[in-house]
Amino acid sequence: MDKRIKEKCINYKKNIAITLGDPGGIGPEILLKSIDDEILLKSNIVVIGVIDVIEKAAKLVNFNKNFNIIKNFDEIKEDCVNIFNIELPSHNFTYCSTSKINGYAAYKFIEVAIKLAMNKIVDAIVTCPISKKGLNLASFNFNGHTEILAEFSGTKKYRMMFVNDKIKIILHTIHIPLKDVPDNINKSKIIETIDIGYSFLKKRFDIISPKIYVSGLNPHAGEDGVIGVEEINEIKPAIEDMQNKGIKVFGPFPPDTIFFKGLNDKVDLIVSMYHDQGLAPLKTLDFFGTVNITAGLPFIRTSPDHGTGFDIAWKNIANPTSMRKALEYAIIFKK
């Protein structure tokens, strides 16, 4: 990054890139609802999107901050929302639903943000929700943000993490069918999951010696092999290997009690074996206050923990709490 540009990027403040997400969803609305004087005091906001859509959302939510359209990052200004405008035919976008052009736009926003993060022009990326259907209509065969971010940052080892004020979790498997989960329960991969979570907590949260609980796969954590053997053959050996390295990791615990135990024991992280095993209790604990994080990337990435909300989009009723939390985490995380 050019020294002159770096100095112009406002001293100690982080530059936060926010991708607009699917234009037809709630992303533009919750984005603007999340930005206030406090956020602008702590960071330089750069929205990667289409100005017409952003202005349309601003009218919807009565947004009263100034916009600054930039083409280069030496044009960033404080105390306003900087817009890195992607020139796309906004009149073709669908609203309250997705489409091929929506999916293409959402993908391009992410692509630009990744380049900015990899070149260290921005310090973090916060992503508004996208539609997997929209991506596929546009012929981008990814299951979601996580896979796109990993692919274009060259990241081989990564996991989805979710955090709120009550608890933190990391998912061992991500967007795969439930029938495929048992085939992905193996010792080396579980060690990798624990290590990614452990390293993230130390680096970004500044937790010196994290305490980690690991869930079983089967009911009752296999009941000593009666209900399943994955705990005996794969999960427990992985835990023991990490314990031998001095990491405070324990389990496997029954999936139906691990959250109760983790909350009461104030653990730093829970490892869940598959998507809904972790997210169902987590979202029940705090649906609006939970944030999605991609652990393992060479840059910070956060997002709200919900989807596009097409059914409530463009009605000024979407709750911005998770988006606001995603911004706050992006700002406070250590680089």
C-alpha positions in Angstrom: 0.0 0.0 0.0 1.3 3.5 -1.0 2.7 5.3 2.1 0.8 8.5 1.2 -2.5 6.6 0.9 -1.8 4.8 4.2 -1.3 8.1 6.0 -4.5 9.4 4.5 -6.4 6.5 5.8 -6.9 8.3 9.1 -4.2 7.4 11.5 -5.1 4.6 14.0 -8.6 3.9 12.8 -9.4 0.6 11.1 -10.7 0.7 7.5 -13.7 -1.6 7.4 -15.1 -2.8 4.1 -18.8 -3.7 4.1 -20.1 -5.7 1.2 -23.7 -4.8 0.3 -24.9 -8.4 0.0 -27.8 -9.4 -2.2 -29.5 -6.1 -3.3 -32.9 -7.7 -2.9 -32.4 -8.7 0.7 -32.2 -6.8 4.0 -28.5 -6.1 3.7 -28.7 -2.5 2.6 -31.3 -1.7 5.3 -29.4 -3.3 8.3 -26.1 -1.9 7.1 -27.3 1.7 7.2 -29.2 1.1 10.5 -26.0 -0.1 12.1 -23.9 3.0 11.3 -24.0 5.9 13.7 -21.6 8.4 15.2 -20.0 5.9 17.5 -19.1 3.5 14.6 -17.8 6.4 12.5 -15.7 7.6 15.5 -14.0 4.3 15.8 -13.6 3.3 12.1 -13.5 4.4 8.5 -16.5 2.7 6.7 -16.2 1.8 3.1 -19.3 0.2 1.5 -18.7 -2.0 -1.5 -21.9 -1.8 -3.5 -24.0 0.2 -5.9 -24.8 3.8 -5.0 -28.4 3.7 -6.4 -29.3 0.8 -4.1 -27.6 2.4 -1.1 -29.4 5.7 -1.7 -32.7 3.8 -2.1 -32.1 2.2 1.3 -31.1 5.5 2.8 -34.5 7.0 1.9 -36.2 3.9 3.3 -34.6 4.2 6.8 -34.2 8.0 6.9 -30.4 7.7 7.0 -28.9 11.1 7.8 -25.1 10.6 7.3 -23.3 11.9 4.3 -22.0 9.6 1.5 -18.6 10.0 -0.1 -18.2 8.2 -3.4 -14.6 7.1 -3.9 -12.6 5.5 -6.7 -9.3 5.4 -4.8 -8.6 4.8 -1.1 -6.8 8.1 -0.8 -10.2 9.7 -1.1 -11.5 8.2 2.2 -13.1 10.8 4.5 -13.9 10.6 8.2 -17.4 11.0 9.7 -19.2 9.8 6.6 -20.0 6.6 4.7 -17.5 6.1 1.9 -18.9 4.3 -1.1 -16.8 2.2 -3.4 -19.3 2.2 -6.2 -19.5 -0.9 -8.5 -21.0 0.1 -11.8 -23.9 -2.3 -12.4 -27.3 -1.8 -14.0 -29.3 -1.3 -10.8 -32.6 -1.0 -12.6 -32.3 -4.7 -13.4 -32.1 -5.8 -9.7 -35.0 -7.6 -8.1 -36.2 -6.6 -4.7 -37.6 -8.9 -2.0 -36.2 -11.8 -4.1 -33.0 -12.8 -5.8 -32.0 -13.1 -9.4 -29.1 -13.8 -11.7 -28.0 -10.1 -11.7 -28.4 -9.9 -7.9 -26.2 -13.0 -7.4 -23.6 -11.5 -9.8 -23.6 -8.2 -7.9 -23.3 -9.9 -4.5 -20.3 -11.9 -5.8 -18.6 -8.9 -7.3 -18.9 -7.0 -4.0 -17.1 -9.9 -2.2 -14.5 -10.2 -4.8 -13.5 -6.5 -4.5 -13.5 -6.7 -0.7 -11.2 -9.7 -0.7 -8.7 -8.0 -3.0 -8.7 -4.9 -0.7 -8.2 -7.1 2.4 -5.4 -9.2 0.8 -3.6 -6.0 -0.2 -4.0 -4.7 3.3 -6.0 -1.6 2.2 -8.8 -2.5 4.5 -8.3 -4.1 7.9 -11.5 -6.1 8.0 -14.5 -7.2 5.9 -18.1 -7.2 7.2 -20.4 -9.0 4.8 -24.2 -8.4 4.4 -26.3 -11.6 3.6 -26.2 -13.2 0.2 -28.4 -15.8 -1.4 -26.9 -19.2 -2.4 -29.7 -19.4 -5.0 -28.6 -16.0 -6.4 -25.0 -17.1 -6.6 -26.0 -20.3 -8.5 -28.2 -18.4 -10.9 -25.2 -16.3 -11.7 -23.2 -19.5 -12.2 -21.0 -19.1 -9.1 -21.0 -22.6 -7.6 -20.3 -21.8 -3.9 -22.3 -22.7 -0.9 -21.8 -19.3 0.7 -19.5 -16.5 1.8 -17.2 -18.8 3.7 -16.2 -20.9 0.7 -15.7 -17.8 -1.5 -13.5 -16.1 1.1 -11.4 -19.2 1.5 -11.0 -19.8 -2.2 -9.9 -16.4 -3.2 -7.7 -15.8 -0.2 -5.9 -19.1 -0.8 -7.0 -20.4 2.7 -7.0 -24.2 3.1 -7.7 -24.5 6.8 -10.7 -22.5 7.9 -13.9 -22.9 10.0 -17.1 -21.0 10.7 -17.3 -19.5 14.2 -20.2 -17.9 15.9 -20.0 -15.6 18.9 -22.4 -13.7 21.2 -22.2 -12.2 24.6 -23.0 -15.6 26.2 -20.9 -18.1 24.3 -18.6 -18.9 21.3 -18.8 -21.9 19.0 -16.8 -23.3 16.1 -18.3 -25.8 13.6 -16.3 -28.9 12.7 -18.3 -29.4 9.4 -20.0 -26.6 7.6 -22.3 -26.6 4.6 -22.6 -30.3 3.9 -25.6 -32.7 3.9 -26.2 -34.3 7.3 -25.7 -37.8 5.7 -22.1 -36.8 4.9 -21.2 -35.6 8.4 -20.1 -39.0 9.9 -17.6 -39.5 7.0 -15.9 -36.2 8.0 -15.5 -37.1 11.7 -11.8 -38.1 11.7 -9.1 -37.4 14.2 -6.8 -35.2 12.1 -9.6 -32.9 10.9 -10.9 -32.6 14.5 -7.4 -31.6 15.7 -7.4 -29.0 12.9 -10.8 -27.6 14.0 -9.6 -27.3 17.7 -6.4 -25.7 16.6 -8.1 -23.2 14.3 -10.4 -22.2 17.2 -7.7 -22.1 19.7 -5.4 -19.9 17.5 -8.3 -17.5 16.7 -9.1 -17.0 20.4 -5.5 -16.2 21.2 -4.9 -14.0 18.2 -8.1 -12.0 17.9 -9.7 -12.2 21.3 -6.4 -12.1 23.2 -7.4 -15.0 25.4 -4.0 -16.4 26.7 -5.1 -19.9 27.5 -8.5 -20.8 26.1 -10.7 -23.5 27.6 -12.5 -25.6 25.0 -15.3 -28.1 25.2 -15.8 -30.6 22.4 -19.2 -32.1 21.5 -19.8 -35.7 20.6 -21.6 -36.6 17.4 -24.1 -39.2 18.6 -26.8 -39.0 21.3 -25.2 -39.4 24.8 -21.8 -39.0 23.0 -22.1 -42.6 21.8 -22.9 -44.1 25.2 -19.5 -45.9 25.3 -19.9 -47.2 21.8 -23.5 -48.5 22.2 -25.0 -45.7 20.1 -22.0 -44.9 18.0 -18.2 -45.3 17.8 -17.0 -41.9 16.4 -16.4 -40.6 19.9 -14.2 -43.5 20.8 -12.4 -43.9 17.5 -11.9 -40.3 16.4 -13.1 -37.5 18.7 -11.6 -38.6 22.0 -8.1 -39.4 20.5 -8.1 -35.9 18.9 -8.8 -34.3 22.2 -6.1 -36.4 23.9 -3.5 -35.3 21.3 -4.4 -31.6 21.9 -4.2 -32.1 25.7 -0.7 -33.5 25.2 0.2 -30.2 23.6 -0.9 -28.3 26.7 -4.2 -27.1 25.4 -7.2 -27.1 27.8 -9.6 -29.1 25.8 -12.2 -31.5 27.2 -14.9 -33.9 26.0 -16.5 -35.4 24.1 -19.7 -34.2 25.9 -23.2 -35.2 25.0 -24.6 -32.8 22.4 -27.8 -32.2 24.4 -26.0 -30.9 27.5 -22.8 -29.4 26.3 -24.2 -25.9 25.9 -25.7 -26.0 29.4 -22.4 -27.2 30.8 -20.4 -24.7 28.8 -22.4 -21.8 29.9 -22.1 -22.8 33.6 -18.4 -23.6 33.3 -17.7 -20.3 31.4 -15.8 -22.1 28.7 -14.2 -20.0 25.9 -15.3 -22.2 23.0 -17.5 -25.1 22.1 -16.7 -27.3 19.2 -19.8 -28.6 17.4 -19.6 -31.5 15.0 -22.1 -30.1 12.5 -24.0 -27.0 11.5 -27.4 -27.3 13.3 -25.9 -29.1 16.3 -24.2 -25.8 17.2 -26.5 -23.2 15.6 -29.8 -24.3 17.0 -28.9 -23.8 20.6 -26.8 -20.8 19.9 -29.5 -18.9 18.1 -32.0 -19.9 20.8 -29.7 -18.3 23.3 -29.3 -15.0 21.4 -30.6 -14.9 17.9 -30.2 -11.2 17.2 -26.9 -10.8 19.0 -24.9 -13.5 17.4 -22.1 -12.9 14.8 -20.7 -15.2 12.2 -16.8 -15.2 11.9 -14.6 -17.0 9.5 -11.6 -18.3 11.5 -8.4 -19.1 9.7 -8.4 -16.3 7.1 -5.5 -13.9 6.8 -7.8 -11.0 7.6 -10.8 -10.3 9.8 -14.2 -11.2 8.5 -17.5 -10.9 10.3 -21.1 -11.0 9.3 -24.6 -11.1 10.9 -25.7 -14.7 11.6 -28.9 -14.6 9.5 -29.8 -14.6 5.9 -31.3 -12.3 3.3 -34.8 -12.1 4.8 -36.5 -11.6 1.5 -39.9 -11.9 3.1 -39.3 -8.7 5.2 -36.8 -6.9 2.9 -37.4 -3.3 1.9 -40.1 -2.7 4.5 -37.9 -1.0 7.1 -38.7 -3.7 9.7 -35.4 -5.7 9.7 -33.6 -5.9 13.0 -30.0 -4.6 12.6 -28.6 -5.9 16.0 -26.5 -8.8 14.5 -25.1 -6.5 11.8 -24.2 -3.9 14.4 -22.5 -6.6 16.5 -20.6 -7.8 13.4 -19.3 -4.2 12.9 -18.3 -3.9 16.5 -16.4 -7.2 16.5 -14.6 -6.2 13.3 -13.5 -3.0 15.0 -12.3 -4.4 18.3 -10.6 -7.6 17.1 -6.8 -7.4 17.3 -5.2 -7.4 13.8 
